[in-house]
Amino acid sequence: MIARLWRGRAEPAKADAYLQHFAGSVVPELKHIAGHRGAWLLRRETDRRTEFVALTLWESRQAIEAFTGPDISVSVVEPEGRAALSDFDDFATHYEVAFKS
């Protein structure tokens, strides 16, 4: 299993809009991709912004490619998500899941 991590940041007034986008648009889309094994959105408030970390789990690299295309390191941020975020990483990081309880 592979964990995919990506980070984005939002102004406090738009943070809930990104959360709604993720839950209402991104997750339903991911559920239709063979090999997708779950999604979490982590959130923390900082002094001036809200930081999000998206963690998705995948069965294989091929499953991730069904979401990203051939370059799995590229971030995928739809226009609605871009509108809610002040900035975001243009890349995602991948880790092999070494242990799961």
C-alpha angles and dihedrals in degrees: 000000000000127000117211118201128191133169134213135169132214138186109253092250091058101037095094090050090058091048090052091048092051094047097039103038114012100045095047089051092049092051089065094057114096110238096026108133106182147315136228130183114206119200135191132173117227129185095283109002146035117244122206128195116193115205118189128176124217136187095221147347089264090058090053090049089058086063102036108023122238096322103066093182092070117097119237112216119163121215093259090054092046090053092056097045126076090204140341142187113271089213139055127216123223130208132183108238102242097180136013127179 
